[in-house]
Structures are given as C-alpha cells and as structure tokens.
C-alpha cells in the first residue's frame, strides 16, 4: 500500500471527528439523544482510527516513510495489484456492505414510523424544532 493512501486516510480522520462533533452538537440542541444512540456514535467514532492503525501495522515502512523515519521512500503512485482479489472476495465485501450499511438507516426510519403510528412523534422535541418541522 502506498503512503498516499495512508496519508489520505489520516487526513480524513480529523474531518470525520469534526463532522461527528458537529452532528452531536446540532442534534442535542433539538432532541433527546438516548444512551444507546450515544454509545453507537462513540463506537463509530473509533472506526477510522482503528482502520488507520491496522493499515499502519500492515504497512509499517510506508507509514513511517510519511514521517521520514523509514529506509523506504514514501510511495505516492497508485497502481493495480499484481494479483487481483478473487471475485468471491469482492462479492463477499459488496454483499456485506449491501447487507449491513443500510441497516442503521432502515432502523431509524422504522423507529420514526412507529413513533408516528403511536402518536408520540415529536415528544421531547424542543419547541423551535416543532415550529421548524411543523407539517
């Protein structure tokens, strides 16, 4: 893995953290955020760091080369792998992504629909948000 991928991932991590902080500060001023949702967000904040750490461990010389601390020079060229990933692996990754990525969004939609059906939509919602999203 070239150093450019590690550098790009490392640059994206603070942006992810800033977006998460903005999202939480925006949301808590408008509705109650239950503990389960807080823990889910806390876990999701660690994922980019975890991936960068694993990649840095798998490609330590390129990671260190970003800081000039390696015998290798940092490679910033992109090229296809010599031996491509088997189609079954690609299908597994795409299948897992299609199965698990939409899950939280579907669950949120389901919870909103259930709240509307039970007539509790908008409970614990600040007055400013009720005015803003009034039907």
Secondary structure by P-SEA (a helix, b strand, c coil): ccaaaaaaaaaaaaaaaaaaaaaaaaccccccccaaaaaaaaaaaaaaaaaaaaaaaacaaaaaaaacccccccccccccccccccaaaaaaaaaaaacccaaaaaaaaaaaaaaaaaccccccccaaaaaaacc
